Amino acid sequence: MDKKLLNSPQHSDEGTDSFVAEMFLKNALLEFKREKIRKEIDQTLLEGNKELFLKLTEELKKIC
């Protein structure tokens, strides 16, 4: 019988590690895209570009 120590590193399944890494990367990329669009929206407000503002807000809604 294997004993698992509370503070020792545990070997996890490679599939689980890959899944967690993929989810982490997808989340980081999504957050990067959101922030980029928000900055672009701020710029359109400063410039008064209503058409681009509406386009960007729709894009942001789709990924939120």
CORLINVEN-V755463 format. One record per backbone hydrogen bond with DSSP energy under -1.0 kcal/mol. CO is the residue of the C=O (numbers start at 1). NH is the residue of the N-H. Records with the same first field share a line. If there is no record, write none. Layout:
CO=NH, NH
This chain:
13=17
14=18
15=19
16=20
17=21
18=22
19=23
20=24
21=25
22=26
23=27
24=28
25=29
26=30
27=31
28=32
29=33
30=34
31=35
32=36
33=37
34=38
35=39
36=40
37=41
38=42
39=43
40=44
41=45
42=46
43=47
44=48, 49
48=50
49=53
50=54
51=55
52=56
53=57
54=58
55=59
56=60
57=61
58=62
59=63
60=64
